[in-house]
Amino acid sequence: MIDLRSDTITKPCDKMLDFMLHAKVGDDVYGEDPTVFELENKIANFFGMESAMFFPSGTMANQTAVKIHTNPGDQVVAHEYSHVYNYEGGGASFNSGVSFKLLSGNKGMFNSDQLKHAINPKNFYHSPLTKLVSLENTTNKGGGHCWDIKHFEEIKKICDENELGLHMDGARVWNSIVAQDDNPKLYGDYFDTISVCLSKGLGCPVGSLLVGRKKFIDKALRVRKIFGGGMRQAGYLAAAGLYALENNLQRLSVDHQRAEEIASGFSSKDYIKSVNDIETNIIILELDDSIEKQTIIDYFSEKEILFDWNSMGFKKIRIVTHLNYSEHDHKYLLKVIQNL
Ligand SMILES: *Cc1c(COP(=O)(O)O)cnc(C)c1O
């Protein structure tokens, strides 16, 4: 089976497992796991940030960020495609009692003008108090697009002027860094917190981190405990992250190249209405009105190829390239696309 539903489906290779198995561990709830400590320091430093904290999932890292930046009744500004609004089970309203002001915009991104107009005036007490801005890099539902660092400066300026926290949902920020050859240390200049996933393109079985200024990460320790995310000998999992940073980061460009080739295979087909511009590893196909999604599903399923048929909405299909998608798989898929 060639599974391109998501880059989360990857399984650790023998070398990663071996590295995990030999990790030095301790009880991380007591702050005594040296491998967790090493990973947290490495990631904080990587992003030019003061501090980082290991989490079991990206959802918990995002939910913790919302919690530490807001009080119940406050409002979060985010794109209408954002994961923290669409896919975390309504967690932001459940855990933090916040509402969202949603922005539209191409490819899951918005600009500083839109942001300016979305902020409720502080003294107008009829409206929720705007407290946090969250942006996604790369954009998932937006098609794996990368924010240009130059936009962060304007957005940060507006956040400062209005006393708003600024959070990046960087579940796939690795793809953005590799695709744009960005210096990730610069991110530390703009964001209060960044969540990153080890379990997507980097190919770890489990793990995310929340990176940020020290005062926020200190606050996150209690919230993570409350959410049930304090883990004991978590160094076995953190070791996978250390391995992945060394071995699986630069190779993301291979996933990006293959995504480009898949998209170009589909782009000339008359059953396709549109394909997004490929910047990283996500392809979103929109089907022409004349064809049923089920016809496409059946064709590829018969050839033992799986795409994400459900999460992107009506007439849309998501395809995500990843570490366990081989050159052999790729050649086969391109042929199957060609023959349809
Ligand atoms: C995957 C993802 C997350 C976190 O998901 P988990 O499955 O909880 O790790 C957050 N934001 C985006 C954009 C994602 O793609």
The ligand as an SDF file (V2000), in Angstrom:
LIG
                    3D

 15 15  0  0  0  0  0  0  0  0999 V2000
   -0.5900   17.9440   12.8360 C   0  0  0  0  0  0  0  0  0  0  0  0
   -0.7960   19.3480   13.1460 C   0  0  0  0  0  0  0  0  0  0  0  0
   -0.8990   19.7930   14.4780 C   0  0  0  0  0  0  0  0  0  0  0  0
   -0.7890   18.9030   15.6870 C   0  0  0  0  0  0  0  0  0  0  0  0
   -1.2980   17.6830   15.5380 O   0  0  0  0  0  0  0  0  0  0  0  0
   -1.0330   16.4150   16.4990 P   0  0  0  0  0  0  0  0  0  0  0  0
   -1.5570   15.3190   15.6750 O   0  0  0  0  0  0  0  0  0  0  0  0
   -1.7740   16.6640   17.7400 O   0  0  0  0  0  0  0  0  0  0  0  0
    0.4470   16.3140   16.7470 O   0  0  0  0  0  0  0  0  0  0  0  0
   -1.0650   21.1380   14.6720 C   0  0  0  0  0  0  0  0  0  0  0  0
   -1.1340   22.0040   13.6450 N   0  0  0  0  0  0  0  0  0  0  0  0
   -1.0130   21.6210   12.3710 C   0  0  0  0  0  0  0  0  0  0  0  0
   -1.0580   22.6260   11.2820 C   0  0  0  0  0  0  0  0  0  0  0  0
   -0.8570   20.2760   12.0720 C   0  0  0  0  0  0  0  0  0  0  0  0
   -0.7540   19.8940   10.7920 O   0  0  0  0  0  0  0  0  0  0  0  0
  1  2  1  0
  2  3  1  0
  2 14  2  0
  3  4  1  0
  3 10  2  0
  4  5  1  0
  5  6  1  0
  6  7  2  0
  6  8  1  0
  6  9  1  0
 10 11  1  0
 11 12  2  0
 12 13  1  0
 12 14  1  0
 14 15  1  0
M  END
$$$$
